[in-house]
Amino acid sequence: MDEMTHLLNKATAEHAISHILLSTPEELHALFAIDIDNFKAVNDIFGHKMGDHTISVVAGILASHFSGSDIIGRIGGDEFVAFMRDIASRQAVYEKAQELLDAILDKEALSIPENVTISIGIAFTEPYETSYTTLFQKADTALGNSKKSGKQCFSEYGVSAQKPDTAMKNILLYTHSRNVASTLKFAYSYPDRLIKVSSVTEIRYAIMDKNNHVPAVFIDVSETGDDGRQLWDELSHESWASSTPIIAICKEGNLTQIRNAILSDLINDLIFEPIDVESIKRRIKKHQTL
């Protein structure tokens, strides 16, 4: 038994699933590989106590959404498996996966960070397939596909990910602060689409790339040695800066940084560091709809 979540631990879950595969090889079964999205950011921003709490909450949701004949285990860190046995149809498994995604996304009465979601990989057994290792490798491959497809979705092994019909947009971030980068990554529902850049030239090339749609650029001057003076001067010569919204991030209380940002006459919005997730999410949501 896993002490934190009271689910089966890795070895016990594997043993129980293997037993069913060996005893009923003719039946159709399904294995879920489940992973908490953005979990490292939860630990980085909110601390390990909240990280452990998030794992426990997600485990509780999994336990409440599967039946007593199903097998659920925590196999390490923020990773889980769930096994549905003798299923009547694949559709029932798809519906269960969507049910889990919705339960985590809605967060009704859940005391976990707003941006916590899960990704799911699903593998169905082939007739007389009895190897747990093979089945798990398939589910884990499908989980990887869900992550690559933007997270917060489910994939079936050998089939494309099922994800919300959301237009992917790239947010650009210029920063030298790990804290700012972690906060923005956590605030964006699709953190793989947050592009961190280290120069004005990189920003220009990213915006010029026809495969990119950049609704906004975050410029963080909170840790610049000259309070952002040189950076704002460089940006003033960029043609894209007059048409792409720029959100400046300045250190709270640093009047020189704030004045330089405002006098640049380039910024559309201004926020202060240290920043919180909700303030960033409001900015991203605002510019994603433009």
C-alpha positions in Angstrom: 0.0 0.0 0.0 1.2 3.5 -0.8 1.4 5.4 2.4 0.7 8.9 1.0 -2.3 8.1 -1.2 -3.6 4.7 0.3 -3.6 3.4 -3.2 -1.7 0.2 -4.2 2.0 0.8 -4.6 3.9 0.0 -7.8 4.8 -3.6 -7.0 1.3 -4.6 -5.7 -0.5 -2.9 -8.6 1.7 -4.6 -11.1 1.2 -8.0 -9.4 -2.6 -7.6 -9.3 -2.9 -6.5 -13.0 -0.6 -9.3 -14.1 -2.8 -11.9 -12.3 -5.8 -10.7 -14.2 -4.0 -10.7 -17.5 -2.9 -14.3 -17.0 -6.2 -15.5 -15.7 -8.5 -13.9 -18.3 -6.4 -13.4 -21.4 -9.5 -13.7 -23.7 -11.2 -10.6 -22.2 -10.8 -7.0 -23.2 -9.0 -4.9 -20.6 -7.6 -1.4 -20.5 -4.6 0.2 -18.7 -4.4 3.9 -18.0 -1.1 5.6 -17.4 -1.8 8.9 -15.7 0.5 11.8 -14.9 0.0 15.2 -13.2 0.7 18.1 -15.5 3.0 20.9 -14.4 3.8 19.1 -11.2 7.4 20.4 -10.9 6.0 23.9 -11.1 3.7 23.1 -8.2 6.7 22.2 -6.0 8.7 25.1 -7.2 6.0 27.8 -6.7 3.9 26.4 -3.8 6.4 24.1 -2.1 6.6 20.4 -1.5 3.8 20.4 1.0 1.4 21.5 -1.6 2.9 19.1 -4.0 2.2 16.1 -1.7 -1.3 17.5 -1.1 -1.9 17.7 -4.8 -0.8 14.0 -5.3 -3.2 13.0 -2.5 -6.1 14.9 -4.0 -5.6 13.5 -7.4 -5.3 10.0 -6.0 -8.6 10.5 -4.2 -10.3 11.6 -7.4 -9.0 8.5 -9.2 -10.2 6.2 -6.4 -13.7 7.8 -6.5 -14.1 7.4 -10.2 -13.2 3.8 -10.7 -15.3 0.8 -9.5 -14.3 -1.7 -6.9 -13.3 -4.3 -9.5 -10.8 -1.8 -11.1 -7.1 -1.6 -9.9 -5.5 1.8 -9.1 -2.0 2.3 -8.1 0.6 5.0 -7.6 3.8 3.9 -9.4 6.0 6.8 -8.3 6.1 10.6 -7.8 3.1 12.0 -9.6 2.4 8.9 -11.8 -0.5 6.5 -11.5 -1.9 3.5 -13.3 -5.5 2.4 -13.4 -6.8 -0.9 -14.9 -10.3 -1.5 -16.1 -11.0 -5.2 -16.5 -13.6 -7.1 -18.7 -14.8 -3.9 -20.3 -17.9 -4.0 -22.5 -16.6 -1.5 -25.1 -13.8 0.9 -25.8 -16.2 3.8 -25.6 -16.7 3.2 -21.9 -12.9 3.7 -21.4 -12.9 6.9 -23.5 -15.8 8.2 -21.4 -14.0 7.3 -18.2 -10.8 9.2 -19.4 -12.8 12.3 -20.2 -14.6 12.1 -16.9 -11.2 12.1 -15.1 -9.9 15.0 -17.1 -13.1 17.0 -16.4 -13.0 16.2 -12.7 -9.5 17.6 -12.3 -10.1 20.6 -14.6 -13.3 21.7 -12.8 -11.6 21.6 -9.4 -14.9 21.9 -7.7 -14.2 22.0 -3.9 -10.6 20.9 -4.6 -7.9 22.7 -2.6 -5.2 22.4 -5.3 -3.6 25.0 -7.6 -5.8 26.2 -10.4 -3.4 25.1 -13.2 -3.1 21.5 -12.1 -4.4 19.1 -14.8 -3.7 15.5 -15.8 -2.6 13.7 -19.0 -3.7 10.1 -19.7 -2.3 7.3 -21.9 -4.5 4.3 -22.7 -3.6 0.9 -24.0 -6.1 -2.0 -24.7 -5.1 -5.6 -24.4 -4.8 -7.7 -27.5 -6.4 -11.2 -27.5 -4.3 -13.4 -25.2 -1.9 -10.6 -24.3 -0.6 -11.5 -20.8 2.5 -9.2 -20.3 2.0 -6.3 -17.9 5.3 -4.8 -19.0 4.3 -4.7 -22.7 0.9 -3.3 -21.9 2.4 -0.6 -19.6 4.9 0.4 -22.3 2.0 1.0 -24.7 0.1 3.1 -22.2 3.2 5.1 -21.3 3.9 5.7 -25.0 0.3 7.0 -25.3 0.8 9.2 -22.3 3.9 10.7 -23.9 1.7 11.5 -27.0 -0.7 13.3 -24.7 2.1 15.4 -23.3 3.3 16.3 -26.7 -0.2 17.3 -27.8 -0.4 20.0 -25.2 -1.3 18.0 -22.0 -4.7 17.9 -20.3 -5.9 15.2 -22.8 -6.0 11.5 -23.3 -4.4 9.4 -26.0 -4.9 5.7 -27.0 -1.8 3.8 -28.1 -1.6 3.9 -31.9 -4.3 6.7 -32.1 -4.0 10.5 -32.1 -4.6 12.4 -28.9 -8.1 13.5 -28.0 -7.7 17.1 -26.9 -9.8 20.3 -26.7 -10.2 22.2 -29.9 -7.9 25.0 -28.8 -5.8 27.1 -31.1 -2.2 26.8 -29.9 -0.5 30.2 -29.5 3.1 30.9 -28.5 3.7 33.3 -25.6 7.3 34.8 -25.7 9.1 35.5 -22.4 12.3 37.5 -22.1 13.7 36.9 -18.6 16.8 36.0 -16.5 14.7 35.0 -13.5 14.0 31.3 -12.8 11.1 32.3 -10.6 9.4 34.4 -13.3 9.9 31.6 -15.9 8.4 29.0 -13.5 5.4 31.1 -12.7 4.6 31.9 -16.3 5.0 28.2 -17.3 2.6 27.2 -14.5 0.1 29.9 -15.4 -0.1 28.9 -19.1 -2.4 26.0 -19.8 0.0 24.9 -22.5 3.5 25.4 -21.0 5.2 23.8 -24.0 4.1 26.8 -25.9 5.8 29.2 -23.6 9.0 30.2 -25.5 11.8 31.6 -23.4 14.1 34.0 -25.3 17.3 35.7 -24.3 17.7 38.4 -26.8 15.7 40.9 -28.9 16.9 39.1 -32.0 15.3 35.8 -30.8 12.0 37.6 -30.2 12.2 39.1 -33.8 12.8 35.7 -35.4 10.1 34.0 -33.4 7.5 36.6 -34.4 8.7 36.5 -38.1 8.2 32.7 -38.2 5.0 32.1 -40.1 4.4 28.9 -38.1 4.1 31.0 -34.9 1.2 33.0 -33.7 2.5 35.3 -30.9 -0.4 37.1 -29.1 1.9 38.8 -26.5 5.5 39.2 -25.4 6.5 39.3 -21.7 9.6 41.5 -21.1 11.0 40.9 -17.6 13.5 43.6 -16.5 13.4 42.8 -12.8 16.9 41.4 -12.8 18.6 43.6 -15.4 21.7 45.5 -14.3 20.6 48.9 -15.8 16.9 48.7 -14.9 16.0 47.8 -18.4 17.3 50.9 -20.1 19.3 49.2 -22.8 16.6 46.6 -23.5 13.9 49.2 -24.0 16.2 51.2 -26.3 16.8 48.0 -28.4 13.0 47.3 -28.5 12.3 50.9 -29.7 14.0 50.0 -33.0 11.9 46.9 -33.6 9.0 47.2 -36.1 7.0 44.4 -34.4 7.0 46.2 -31.1 4.4 48.6 -32.3 1.9 45.9 -33.2 2.5 43.0 -30.7 1.4 43.6 -27.2 4.2 43.9 -24.6 3.7 43.2 -20.9 6.5 44.6 -18.8 7.6 42.8 -15.6 9.3 45.1 -13.1 10.5 44.6 -9.6 8.0 45.9 -7.1 9.1 49.2 -5.6 11.8 49.8 -8.2 10.6 53.2 -9.5 13.5 53.4 -12.0 12.5 50.2 -13.7 8.8 51.3 -13.8 9.7 54.7 -15.2 11.9 53.3 -17.9 9.2 50.8 -19.0 6.5 53.5 -19.1 8.7 56.1 -20.9 9.6 53.6 -23.6 6.0 54.1 -24.8 6.0 50.4 -25.9 4.2 48.6 -23.1 0.6 47.6 -23.1 0.6 46.3 -19.5 2.7 46.4 -16.4 3.0 43.8 -13.6 5.4 43.6 -10.6 7.8 40.9 -9.4 7.3 38.9 -7.3 4.3 37.9 -9.3 1.4 35.6 -8.6 -0.1 33.0 -10.9 -3.5 34.6 -11.1 -2.2 37.9 -12.3 -0.3 36.2 -15.1 -3.3 34.0 -16.0 -5.5 37.1 -16.4 -2.9 38.7 -18.8 -2.5 35.5 -20.8 -6.3 35.0 -21.1 -6.7 38.6 -22.2 -4.2 38.5 -25.0 -5.1 34.9 -26.1 -8.6 36.2 -27.1 -7.3 39.0 -29.2 
